[in-house]
Amino acid sequence: QIEFQKDKADVILSITQAYWMLYKAMEFQKLIDENVHQMQAHLTDVQNLMKQGMATKNDVLKVQVQYSNIQLMQMDAENNIQLASYALNSLLGIPLSTEIFPTVTMIIQSSEISSLENFVGDALLYRPELKSMDLRIKSGEAGVTLAKSGWYPQVFLSGNYNYARPNQRIFPTKDEFKDTWDVSIGVSFDVWNWNTTSFQTTQAEAMLSQAQYGMQQLRDGIILEVTQHYLNVKQAKERIAVAEQGKLQAEENYRTASEKFRAGLLLNSELLDAEVLLLQSKTNYTQTLIDYHIASARLTRAIGK
């Protein structure tokens, strides 16, 4: 039952991660599609400027090259969605061609994250692996007790009850039902067993020690795992604020660059740089949100709740 709980928690984590990967792939596609529309408008503007003698053929080629690169990214995004969808469907055990549209809203915990000590305490209390190892230790202790029992006498108690017609235990026999009973006690002791009990006890004690060392190693591993995921959650949360600020700055930079370019006050290459930075900042922001949710799911799994 405890092993089942562990496997169930692993499945939940795998599905959660696959779900967020599909969400990320779809969000990336939206951002790339948006960038494609921006590049199309940029290309149209440059072509019009070239017709008016205000832009060169090289300016048009630069935009066309960037436009082609974005189209390739768009194809990759569509492929990533399909792969992420297949992975999630496979975990769910449903047909791979099933279409899934994530509806969850990414909510970032505004309050402070609980202390590391609390998470470690919960993990040591709830993790099914520790419960399983504890049962192995108790089994080892029982094995030592059983092995040591060879040093002591074996006591047997038995009893019989007979009801028969005729009852052969009664003399003279009569053709009628009679009941009889008896109780006996026996004691046996191995005077010499070639030191088998000693060897069996040593083996049982070694197995018990192995289980106890395994428990300590498992505890250390769980504490390390919880600590790693705890720090990852904190880092992911801090990165969200930085990425959000970068996205806002990139949006303002692109808006200003677009206006200056249309007014003839900005070079074509500078507007291209602004478009690239805008796409990069938006994908970085989306990535940090996904990283936070996946890190939170891994921390929950590490705690064992």
N, C-alpha and C positions, 0 to 999 in steps of 0.2 A: 504493500500500500504506500509506503514512504517512497519507494523507487518510482511508483506511478505519479506521485505528487511532483517529484523532481522532473520527470519527463513532461508532465503537463505544463510546468512552468517554462521549460525549454521551448515547447511548441508555442506558447503564448508569446514569448520573446521573439521567436522567429517570424511569426505572423505580424507582430507589431512592426518589426524592422522592415519586412517586405512591404507592408502597407505604406510606411513613410517613404520608402524608396519609389513606390509608384506615384505617390503624391508629389515627390520632388521632380520626377521625370515629367509629370504633367505641368507643373509650375514652370519648369525650365522651358518647356515647349511654348507656353504662353509668352514668356519673356522674349524668346527668340522670334516668335511670330510678330511681336510688337516691334522688335528691332528690324525685322524685315520690312515692315511698313515704313519705318523711319528711313531706311536706306533707299527704298523706292522713291520716297518724296525727295530725298537728298539727290538721288541720281537725276530725277526730273528737273530739279532746280539747276544742277550743274550743266545739264544739256541745254537748258534754256539760256543760261549765262554764256555758254560757248557760242550759241547762235548769235548772241548779241556782241560777241567779241570780248566778253569779260571773263572768260575762263578758257583754259587751254585743253587740247586733246588729252594731255597727260592727267589733268585734273579729273576728266571724265573716266579715264582708265583706272585711276586710283579708286574711285567710288565703285566702279564695276567689279574690280578685284575684291574689294571688301564685301560687296553685295554677293558675289559668288561664294565667298567664305561663309557668310551667314547662311546661305542656302544649304551649304554642306552641313553646317551645324543643325539646321532645321531637319534635314534627313536623319542625322544621328539622333536627334531628340525623339523623332517618331519611332525609330527603332528601339530606343531605350524604353519608351513607354510599353512597347509590345513585350520586350524581354521582362520588364518589371511586372507586367500583368501576368505573364506566364508563370513567373516565380511565385507570385502570390496565389494564383489559382492552384498551382501544384501543392502548396502547403495546405490549402483549404480542401483539397481532394475533389475539386470540381473541374469540369471540362476546361482545358487550357484556353479555349477560344472565348470563354465567358468575359464580357466587358464589365469592368468594375470602375465606378466613378467615386473617388473619395469625397466624402461630404464633411469630414471633420474640420473644425476651425482650430488653427494653431493658437493656443493660449499659453502665454508665458507666465509662470508663477511670479506674482509681484512681491510676495512676502519673502523674507529671508529663508534660506534653506536651513533645515534643522542641522544640529551639530553632528560632526562625524562620529562622536562617541555614541549618540543615540542610534545612528544607523548601524554601527558595529554591534551594539547591544541587541538590536532587533534581529540582525543576521544570525548572531550566536543563539538566539532564541527560536527563530523560525526556520532556519535552513534545514530542509529535509535530509541533506547529506549527514549533518551532525546527528540527527535523530537515528539515522540508519547505523552510523558508526557506534553510537551509544549502545544500540542493541547488539552489535557485534562484540563489544566489550563485555556486556552482561553474559553473552553466550560463551565468551572465553573464560569468564570467571566460573560459570557453571561447568565448563569443560575441565578446569583445574580441579574443582571439587569432585567431579566424577572420576578423574584419574587417580586422585588421592584415596578414593574409597577402596582401592585395591589393597591398601594397608590394613584394612579393618575386616573383621569377620563378616560373613554373609549370613543373615538370619532369615529363615523361611518359615512361614506359618501357613498351614493348609488345613482344610476341613472338608468332610464329605457327609452327605446325607443320602440315605437309601430308603426307598419305599417300594417294596416289591412283593409279589405273590408267586411263589413262596420267597421269603427273604433268606438267601443262602448263608447269611451271617448268623442266623439263629438256629440252634440245634435243640432238640430235633426239629426238622423242617415241618411246617404245617401249611396246608393249602388255604392260606388266608393272608391278607395284606398285613405286613409288619414294617415298622420304620426303625432304622438304626442310624447312628451318627458317630463320627469320630473327629477328633482334632489332634493335630500333631505339630510340633515345632522342631526345626532342624537348624543346625549351625555348621557352617563350613569355613575353613580358613586355609589359604594357600601357604603352607610352610616354606615352600621353595618354588618360585616361578621364574628363575633365571633373571631376576632384577627387572622384569617386564614393567612392573608398576612404577619403578623409579624412572625408567625411560619414558613411559607414557606421561608421567607427571611433568618431567622436564620439557617434553614436547608441548604439552598443554600450556605450561607457563610461558614458553617462548611465543606461542601463538597469541596469548593474552598480551604480552609485552608488545608484540607487533601491532596489535589493534590499538593499544594505548598510544604508541608512538604515531600511528596513523591518525589518531584523533587529534593529537597536537599539531601534526603537519597540516591536517585539514583545517583546523582553526586558524593557523597562521595564514594559510592560503586564502581563506574566506575574508579575513581582516584585510589582507593586501588587495583582494579583488574589490571589496567595498570601498576602500580608500581610493583606489584608482578611479572607479566610476563616480565617486563623490567629487573628486577633483575635476573630472571631466565635465560633470554637470555645472559646477561653479564656473569653470572656464568658458563653457558654451554660453552660459547666461551672460557673462561679461562681454563676450564677443558679439552678442546680439546688439547691444547698445552701440558698440563701435561700428558695426556693419550698417546699422540703421542710420547713423550719422553720416557715414560715407555715402549711402544711397541718396539721402537728402541733398548732400553737397553735389553729387554727380547730376542729380535732376536739375538743380539750379544752374550748374555749369553748362548743361546741355541747352537749357532754355535760353541762357544768355548768349551762348555760342550760335544758336540758330538765328536769333534776332540780328546779331552782328553780321553773320554770313549773308543773310538776305539784304542787309543794308550795305554790303560790300566792304565791311570793316574787318573781316576775318578770313584767313586763308582756308582753302578747302581742306587741307591736311589737318588743321586744328579742329575743324568740325568733325572730321572722321575720328580724331582722338577722343573727342567728347562723347561720340556715340559708342565707341568701344568701352570707355570708362563707365558709361551709364549701364551698359549691358553687364559688365563685369561686377559693378557694385550691386546691382539687383540680384544677380545669381549668387554673389557672396552672402547677401542678406538672407536669401531663401535657404542657402546651404546652412547658415548658422542656426536658423530656426529648426531645420530638420535634425541637425546635429544635437540640438538641445533635447528634442523629444526622444530621439534614439538613446541618448545618454541617460535620460530619466528612466526609460524603459529598462535599460541594462542595470541601473542602480536598483530599481524595484526588484528585478530578478535576483540581484546579488543579495538583497535583504532576505528574500525568501517568502515575502508576504503574498 
